[in-house]
Amino acid sequence: MKAWRVERTGGIESLSLCEVATPAPGPGEVLVEVHACGLIFRIC
């Protein structure tokens, strides 16, 4: 699966899209498949 990772502090350039292993849910947990999401980058 693909995941956005924050590699270091900084701006939008600190994000990287990488391929990671799909997690396995534990007892009493579920795995939710997300088809779309949004990222809001905000400087505070």
N, C-alpha and C positions, 0 to 999 in steps of 0.2 A: 504494500500500500504506500501511498505518497503522504508525506508529512512535511509541514513547514517547521523548521528548526531555527532557533535564535542561536547563532554561533558565537556572538560576542555582543557587548553593549554598543549602541550606536544607532544609526538611522536604518532606513529600509534596506540598505545594502548589507546589513547584518543577518538578514533572513536568507535561508537557503531551502529549496525544495529538494527533498531527498527520498529515497526509497527505503522503507523500514519494514521489518517483519510484522505481520498481522498479529496483534495480541490475542491470547486465548483467555476467554472469560473464566474466572474462578467460580467457586460455589456461590450461588445467590447473586451472580452478576450476569449481565447480558452484553452482547456486542452489537452496537448500533451502526448500521451502514449509512454513511453520509454521502449524498450525491452532489451537494454543492454547499459552499460556505463562503463567508466573506471575512476579510481581514481589514480592520480599521487601524491605520497607523496614526498615532496622535502624539505630538510633542507637548509635554506638560511643563 
